[in-house]
């Protein structure tokens, strides 16, 4: 099975943090979001698995980072998604549909005569700002052990929020009948949760469906969604099952969701005081309320930190009280009282008492 990761987008909902880095590089609980995803994959897939990353915005940063960290974990392939245009020097793209389609060149063989091989040589597609809490092994078990051509993970959302998601409607056997992108009228409370697994034959049919929409586009067209092409698969008779995530998903696409994801990840693993010496972490006259994550070479002086605070490497925090916040690397904070805040990298903050503060990279506040 090949893994396809569309991570070309700019992450506009996470501005200003994505001005200097791609959205998959937002750091929570000691790792980037992309690291959390790929580390989970490396625990499930063997090193011969081909990882196809569709890159665009800040692509050199992504390519260099992934090559340095994951060369021995996957067979890496990078494919560039070309911007459709620029607004204020910021690129924008043709959307998730085109990004997935760009991986079609890696799937050429017809395996339809061998059902088992066809499934095994299929594709798993993930989104770069979503982490399923459920184990990938559970999702793959549902894919391989079910008599279906593919699966799409779903999660239940409140009825009043359904119009903000891609939504599916299913029959009594959990087979998908309809997929609608951000429906204006209520259809279902099952929202697409960002992980897809398809057989080789099914994913190649998906590529052809997307290609049809790409050929119809004009300069005035909106971005190409994946949902329409998935609906075409259903209409063509492919059996696609909705697999409900038991534990849900961490969605890092919005600042509020970023804080929720950080809280969950810290609840699973917190920095340990016995590791501070090896990590060159200094804590003086301070109280750490676990769970917290403290990056290496960080100093915390006369402060109260936590619970649910992530602090990146090479940071200095003095005379501050911080709760339920994400603070990235190379930050200098003094006399700061806050909770529910997100502070970017290379930021200086002094003399502020304010909650729900959002400060982008390389700022002085």
N, C-alpha and C positions, 0 to 999 in steps of 0.2 A: 504494500500500500504506500502511495505517495501522499505527502502532506503539503497542502497548498495554504499559504498564509498571505492574504492581501493586506499589506501594511504601507501602502503608498500615500494614504490620505494625510491631510495637514492637521486633523484634530481640531477643527474650528471651535467646537464646544469647550475645548480646554485652553483656549487662548486666555491669558498671555503665556502660559507655560510652554506651548508648542511653537513659540517664535524661534527658539534656539535649538529645539530638539523635536524629533517625531513623537507622536502621542504614545507609541509603544515604549518610549524611553522614560516616561514618568516613573519615578522611583518611590516605592512603598514597601515598608517592612524590610528594608535592606536590599531590595532587588528592583530592577526595572520590571514593568508589567510583562514585557517580552521574555525576560528571564524566567519569571514565574511560569509562563506558558511552556517555554521550551524545556525547562527543567522537568516539568511534569511529563512532557512527551518523551524525554530521554529515559525516563523511568519505565515507560511502557513499550517503546519501539526499540528495535536493535539498531546498531550503528550503520547498517546498510540501507536504512530508510532514506529515501530521497526527500529532502525538505526544499520546497520551491517557494521562495519569498518574492512577492510582487512588490517592488520598491519604487519610490518616486521622490516624495518630499524628504530631504535630508538623507538621500540614499547612500551616499558615501559613508556617512556616520553609521548607518545600519550595517552596511556590508562589512566594513572594517571590524566593527564590534562583534558581529556574529561569526565571522571567520576566525577571529582571535579566540573566541570562547567555545565554539561548537564544531570546529572542524573534525574533531575525533568522535563527535556524537551523532552526526548525520552526514549524508552525501548532499552537499549544499549546491543549490542552483538559484541564481538571482536573475529576475526578469524585470526590465524597466517598464513602468507605465508612463507614457508621455503625457504631459499636461495638455488639456484642451484649451487652456488660456491662462492669463494672469490677471489678478486684481490687486493693485497696490504692491506689485512685485511678489505676490503670494500665488503659487500655482493652484489651480483647481482641475479636477480630473473627471473622466467620464463615469466614474462610480464603481461600485462593487461588481456589477455585472461584467464590465470590461476587464477589471482586475482579474477575476476568476478565469475569464476566457483566455487571457494571455498565457495561461499554463497549458493550453491545448497541445502545444508542440511536444510536450513530454508524454502524451498518451496517443499512440498510433496503432498499436497492435489490436486485432480483432480477437477477443477471447470469449465470444458469446457461446461457443460450443462446449465450453468447460465451465459450468456454473461456479464450482468451488474456486477455480483459478481466477475467474472473472471477478469474483468478490474480493479475493485476496490482493489482486493487482489494481484495485480501485483507488479512490481518493478520499482523504479526510480533509475538509476545509475548515479553517478556524479564523476568527476575527481577532485583530490585534489588540482590542480593548476589552475583551471578555474572557474571564477565566471560570470554567465550570468548577463548582465545589466538588461535584461527584468525580470519582476516579475515571480516567479515560478508559481503563480496562473494563469498567462496567458498561460504558457506552459501546465499546467495540464488541463486547459479548452480545449485547442486544442486536447489533448489526449482523454479526456472523451467525447467530443462532435463530434468527427470525427469517421466515420465507419472504423476504422483501428485496427490492432492488436498491434500497437506500433508507437512511434514517435522517431525520432532522430533529435536533433537540428543541424542546419547548419548555416554557415555564408559565405558571399561572400569574396573571397580573390583575390588579383591581379593574373592575368593569369600566370605571371612569377614566382609566389610563390606557385602555386598549387601543385607542385611536393614535397613540404615539408609537406604536410598534408594527412590525410585520406580524400578521395574525394568521393562524391556520384554523380551519374547521375540519373535524375528523368524523369518521363513521364509528360504528360500535366495535370495530376491530383496531381502532387507532390509526387506520390508514387515512392519509391526508386527502381531502376532497377539494378544498379551496385554500389558496394562499393570497392574501391581500395586503398590500403595503399601506400602512397607516389608514385604515378604513374610516370613512366619514360616518358610517352607520355601524352599530354594534353587530358583530358577527360571532365572536368567541372571545374568551379571556386567555387563550393559549397563544403566547407570544413566542416568536422564533428566538432561540437562545444562543445562536452563534456557532454551533458545531454541526457539520454535515458530513455524512459518510455515504458514498455511492460506489456501486460496482463500476468496473471499467467501462462496460457498455453504457451504463446510465450516465456516467460523467461525460462520455463522449457525445451522447445525445444532448446533454445539457449545453456543451460547447456549441453545438450546431444551433440550438435554440437561441443562445445569446448572440451568435453571429448574425442571425436574421435581424435582430433589433439593431445591432451595430451598423448593418448595411442600410438601414432605414433612417439613420440619424442625419440631422442637418445641423447647421451652426446654431439654430434656435432650439434644438432639442434639449430636454432636460437630461440629467445623468441617467445612465442605464442601470436600472435596478436588477437584482438577481431574482426577485420574487416572480416577475412575469415569466421568466424562463423556467422556473421551478413549476409554475402552474401548467406550463406547456407539457412538462414531463408527465404530470398527473393526467392531463387530457390525452396524452399519447399511450396511456395504459401502464406506465411504470408504477409499481407499488412502492410508495414512499411512506414510511411509518413515522408518526410523531412519538418521540421518546421523551417523556416528562422527566426532568431532572428532579431527583428526590430532595437534594439539598439546595438547589438553586444555582445562581451564577453571580459572579462578581463582575459588575459592569463599570469600567473605568472611563467611560466616555464623557461623563459630566463631573464637575467638581464635587457635588454632593455625593455622588456615587463613589468617587475616589476615596472620600473619607470613610464611607461604609466598608469599602473593600479593605482599606488599611486597618480598620478596627477588627475585621474578621481575621485577617492574616496575622495580626499581632496576638490575637487570642490563641492562635495555634502555636506561636513561637515567639518568645521574648528574649531580649538580651540578658545574659547572665553575668552577675558581678564578678565571678571567678575568671571570666574571659577578658576583663577590662585591661589587665596588665599587658597581655599579649597583643591587644589591639591598640595600645597606647591611648586609652581613654582615661581622662582625668575627671573625677567627680569630687568636688570640695564643698563642704557645708551645704549640701543639697539633698533633696529627697526625691527619689525616683519611685513613682507609683506604677508598678507593673500592671499590664504589659506595656513595654516600650521597646523601641529599637534604637540603639546608639551606634553610629558609624565610627570607624577607626579614626584615630588622631583627633578626637573631639574633646573639648573641654566644657564642663558644666560647673558653674561656680555660683554658690549662694542662690540656688534656684529650686523650684518645685516643678518636676516634669512628669506628666502622665495623669491618668492612664491614657493609653492609645495614642502615643506620640511616636512618630518616626523621625529620626534626625540623621541626615547624611554625613558622609565623611568630612573631616577637616573643618568642623564647625566649632564656633565658640558661643556659648550662651551664659550670660551673666545677669544676676538680679532679676530673674524672670519667673513667671508662673504660666505654664503652657499645658493645655489639655486637649485631647482628641484632635490632633493636628498632624499635617505632613510638612516636614521641613527638609528641603533637599540639601545638597552638599555645598561646602565652602560658604557657609552663612555665618554672619556675625550679628548676634542679637543681644541687646542690652536694655534692661528696664522695660520688659515687654510682658504684658498680661493679656492672655488671649486663649480662646478655645474655638474649635471648629474652623481653623484657619489652614491655608495652604500657602507656603512660602517657597518660592523657586530657588534655583542655585545662584551662588555669587551675589547674595543680597545682604544689605546692611539695614538693620532696623533698630531704632533707639527711641525710648521714651514714649511708648504707645500703650494704651489700654483699650482694646477693641476686639470684639468677637467677629467670627466669620470674615476674616480679612483674607484677601487674595492678592498676592504680590508676585509678579512675574520675575523671570530671571534677570540678573544684572541690574537690580533696582536699589535705590537708596530711599528709605522711607522713615 
